[in-house]
Amino acid sequence: MQYSDMITILVNQRKKLKITQEELSDLIGCDRTLITKWERQQAIPNVMNFMSWSNALQKEIQIKEIRQTNTSREESRLYELQCE
């Protein structure tokens, strides 16, 4: 599933539940402007924020780590996300 498809699912679910971005930000514990950026695809939430976002909207997201790379300075992980 494409990232943009998952965002569409989560935005539609938020609207279906009649939850404002402000209410969602309170549920997740982040700033409302961050929700706006996520929904407009101007920023990408980290895995934990994605899980919090989907849980707050009663949507299940399955996360599967598909690649991990190690460099001398940091560890990088690539995830595949599925929204149901």
Secondary structure by P-SEA (a helix, b strand, c coil): ccaaaaaaaaaaaaaaacccaaaaaaaacccaaaaaaaaaccccccaaaaaaaaaaacbbbbbbbccccccccbbbbbbbbbcc
